Amino acid sequence: MTTRSICFAGLSRDEQATVEAAFKQANAAHRWALANENEAEAVVVDMDSMYGQMSLMKAMSGGKVVVALTAGGRVDTDFKLSRPVTAEGIATLLAELETQAPPVAAEPAPVEAPVASAPAPAPEPAPAPPADPHLADYLRPGALKGPVRLQMGDAPAIVLDPAQGVYLGGATLKPLLPYATAIVREADLEPVDPAQLPALATELGGSHPFSRLAWILGLGGFNGSLAPGFNPNDRYKLLKWPQTEREFPRHFRIATVMMKGPALLTEIAELSGASLAEVTDYVNASLAVGVAEPDVIAPSEPEPAKGGLLGRFRR
């Protein structure tokens, strides 16, 4: 029996421990091993966190079997693990993966043929280039081992402190927009001594939660297009009244429209007086921090089958 590998990505430390304990219990009747995100065959992505879409895109670009971990009903993946996670739910998932997503078989050894008739070997395909990393990728849990400082171009310097889930920088967000689309490599991140963090907070302008940074990165990251994984023909709603930034006065009107009920992006634009690109950027930012979601109507429960002709029509 082939051992297969799986990874649970983007969970908090407490939930990670709980889920891995449930996995060990569920795995008693299977043969799976936990692996890191780069090496795992299947990746379970926490779609309810602000980092969910980032992890989803990374896993898909890496050719992984992707499983959505969510408390919601709508997913854009072939497999789903419902929250709260239980050993029974994981056992069901492993069985589905084993049935519907068989492991990639190793290539058979070439059969030795006579030299005269041996065909010329085909050239090795070039490996796919790695996805360009962006600042949002470094906000995911476990992406950074310690605090780092970043300054690119004319954008203000910021310090990321993953242990506290905060960034050090000014209170305004518009100056950080260049970071939304910039390619940020590990060489651009300068390690910072944790003992320097209090002084840097004073120097740079204060300490703010990662969610504010994720919001501005979502706002400016897609240039008026909806973030990958979301459908522009869906209706979108706000789950709660968000913090509206004074730097973006039209956002108050957009949020007011969305709080009235689910609506198409075009409807929100028409009712708020904002452009479609502004509405789309705002929805991206709200999706990134988990205060918005697509409105999906759950399918109604089928009626129990009845006998006779009417029952057959209903079935």
N, C-alpha and C positions, 0 to 999 in steps of 0.2 A: 504494500500500500504506500503510495507516494505521500511524503510529507509536504504540506503546502503552507504558505506563510501569509500572515495578515497583520495589519497595523491599524491602531485606533488613533486618528490624528486630530489635533487641535482641542483636546479636552482639557479641563482644569485638572490640577494635580489630584484633588479629592475624587473627582469623577473617574479619572484615569485608573486610580487604584481600585475603585468599585467595579468598573467595567472589566478590568483585567482579572479580578477575582471571579466574576461571573463567567468570563471566557474560560478560565481553567476548569470550572465546574462543568460547563457545557462541552468542553473539548474531551471529556472522558470517553465519549463514544465516537470521537473523530480523531483525526491526526493532523492537527494544524500547529504551527509554531508562530509565536510573536516575533516580529522583525521590525526594523526601522522603516521609515516612510520611503526611503530610496530603494530598499531591497525587497519590500513586501510585494507579493503578487496581487493581493487585494488590500485596498485602503478604505477604512471606514471614516468618513468625513463628518465632523460635527457641523451640520448645516444651520443650527440655531445660534451659532456664535458669530461675532463680527468677522471672523477669519474664514468662515465656511466657504465662501465663493473662491477665495484665494487658494485654499487647500484643494477645492474641487478642480480648479483649472490646472493646478500643478499636477494632480494625480492623472487627469485625463491626458495632459500633454505627455506624461511619462508612460502612457499605454497601460495603466493599471486597471484592474477590475475595481470599480468605484461603488461604494455603498453609502447611501445617505443616512446619517443618524439624525433623527428629527422627531419632534413632538407633533409636527404638522402632518397634513395629508398629502400635499403635493411635492413630488420630487422629480428631478430631471435625470435620474440615474436608473439603471436596470434593477438595482437591488436597494432595499430599505431595511433599516433597523430602527424600530420604534423606541422612543424615549417615554417613560423610564426604562432603562435597559435591565433585562432579566436574563438569567441563565437559559431559560426556556426560549426566549427570543433569539439569543445568540445561537443556540443549538439549531433552531429552525433556519436561521441565516446560513450557517455552515452547511446544512444539508442542501439548501437551495444552490449555494455556490458550487458544491460538489456535483450537483445534477446538471446545472445550466451553464456553468463556467468552468469547463475542464481545464486542467493545467496544460501549459504549452509543452508538448512532447519534445524530448531531446531529439536532435537530428540524428538519423541512423548513420552509422559509419559507412563511408563510400565502399561500394563493391569494387574490388580490384578487377580491372579489365585489361585485355591485351594492349600493349603499348601502342600498336599501330592504329587501334580504333578508339583510343581514349580521347574524349572531346577536350577542348581547351577549357581550363577552369574559368568560371564566370567571376568577374571582379567583385570584390566585397562591397556591399552597399555602404555608402558613407553614413556614419552615425548622425542622427538628427541633432541639430545644434540645441544646446540647452536654452530654455526660456530666459529672456533677459530679466534679471531680478529688479524689483521695484521696492520702494520703501515699505509699502504695505506688507510685503512678504516677511519683513523683519519684525512685524508686530505679532506674528503668530507665536503661541506658546512654544518655547524650546528653540526658537530660531536664533536667539542670542544667548551667549553664555554669561555675559556681564554687560555693564553699562558701556555705551559707545557714544562718541561725538561725531556729528556729521555737518559739513557745510559744503554746499555745491553752488558754484556761480555766485549770483547776487542774492541768493536766498539766505535768510538768517541762519546762524548756527543753532542746532538743537542737540540735546543729549537724550538718548533713549535709555531708560532704566527698567529692564525687563523684570527685575525682582519685585519692584513696586508697581509695575504696570503704568508708569507715568513717563512723560517727556518733559524736559526742561527747556523753556523758551518763552517767547513773548505771549501776551494774552490774545493778540489778534491772529486771525487765521489766514487772511488773504495773502500775506507775504509768504506763506508756506505752499501756495499753489504750485510753484515750479517743481516741488518734490513729488507731486502727484503723477507726473509722467516721466520723471527722470529715471534713468537706469542707474541703480545703486549697487555697486559690487562690494564684496567684503573688504577690498583694499581701500574703499572710500570711508570705511568706518574706523575711527581711531579709538582704541580702548581707553577707558577712563578709570582712574583709581576711585573706588567707591567712597573713599574718605574725602574726595574732592566734591562730591555731589551737593552738599549744602551750600558751599561757596559758589558753585556753578549755577544753582537755582537762583541765587541772588543776582549773579552777574547776567544771566540770560533772560531773566524776567519772571520766573516763577515755575511752579510745578503743576502739570495738567494731566488728566487721565488719557491713556492711549485712545479711548473712544473718541475724543475730540480730534486727535490726529487722524484716526481712521475715517472720521466723517469728512474732513477736508480732502483727504486722499481719494475717497469715493466720489466726492463732488467734482473734482477736477481730473479724474483719472481716465475718462472715456470720451471726452470732447463732444458731449451732446448725444452720444449713443448709449443705449441701455447696456448695462454690464452683462458679460457673457453668462449664459445660464438662465436668463429671464426673457420672457416673451413680451414684445411691445404691444401685443394685442390683448394682454391680460388687463384686468382691472386691479388697481393698487390701492391699499388703504394704510392709514397710520394706526398703529396699535396703541399709542399714547401720544399726548401732546409733547412734541420734542422741544428741546432748547433751540430757540431761533436766534441767530447771530445778527447783531445790529449792522454788521458789515454787508449783509445781504437782505435789504428791506423787502424784496418781493417774496422771500421765503415765508413770511408771516401769512401772506395771502394764499400761497400754495398750500401751506399746512392747514389753513382754515377750510379750504375746499376739501382736502383729503380727509379731514376729521368728520365731515358730514356723511361720508360713506364711500365705498369702493367706486373708483371711476377710471376710465381709460385715460392714458396720458394726454390725448388730444382734448378730452373733456376738461381735465384739470387745467390745461393751458387756457382754454376758452373762458372758463369760469373765473380764473384767477387774474387774467390779463397778462400773464407771463408768456414768454416764448416756449415752444415745445422743447427746445434744447435746455432752457433753464429748468423746466419741470423735470425732464429726464435726468439731468445732473442732480437735482434735489432728491429724486427718488433713489438714485444710485447711492447717495450719501446716507439716506435713511435706511436702505437695505443693508449697507455696510455695518451699521451699528445696531441693527436688529429692531428698529422702531417702525419699520414698514414691512409689508409682505404682500405678495399677490393674493387676491381674493379668489379662492377656489371653492366651488360648491361641491360638497361631498355627495357622492351618488346615493340615491335613496335605496333603502333596503328593499329587495324584491319581495313581492307578496308570496306567501306560501302557495305552492302548486295545489290546484284542485282538480278533481276528476272531471270527466266529460269533455265536450267540445270546448267550452269556455276555458277550462283549465289548460287545455293544450294551447289555445291562443295566447293565454297569459304567459305560459312557459316559453 
